[in-house]
């Protein structure tokens, strides 16, 4: 069992199409994010 620690980080691996990755990057830039990871959920909800 993994301890419930708020500071614990986990790695997640997913496969996305190139088109979706391009949209994530575009949304990140348009919204002023430094990295696209902050808009991954929004892009996934669009598809």
C-alpha positions in Angstrom: 0.0 0.0 0.0 1.2 3.5 -0.9 1.1 6.0 2.0 -1.2 8.9 1.6 1.2 11.8 1.4 0.3 15.2 -0.2 3.9 15.8 -1.2 4.3 12.4 -2.9 4.6 12.5 -6.7 3.8 9.9 -9.2 4.6 9.4 -12.9 1.8 8.8 -15.4 2.4 7.6 -18.9 -0.3 8.1 -21.5 -0.3 7.9 -25.3 -1.8 10.9 -27.3 -2.1 11.6 -30.9 0.2 14.2 -32.5 -2.9 16.3 -33.3 -4.0 16.3 -29.6 -0.4 17.1 -28.5 -0.3 20.0 -30.9 -3.6 21.3 -29.5 -2.3 21.0 -26.0 0.7 23.0 -26.8 -1.4 25.6 -28.6 -3.8 26.0 -25.7 -0.9 26.3 -23.3 0.6 29.1 -25.2 -2.7 30.9 -25.7 -3.5 30.6 -22.0 -0.1 31.8 -20.9 1.1 28.5 -19.3 4.8 27.7 -19.2 4.1 24.0 -19.8 1.3 22.3 -21.6 0.6 19.9 -18.7 -1.8 22.4 -17.1 -4.2 22.2 -20.1 -4.1 18.5 -20.7 -7.4 17.9 -19.0 -9.1 20.7 -21.0 -7.8 19.3 -24.3 -8.9 15.8 -23.4 -12.4 17.0 -22.6 -12.6 18.6 -26.0 -12.1 15.3 -27.7 
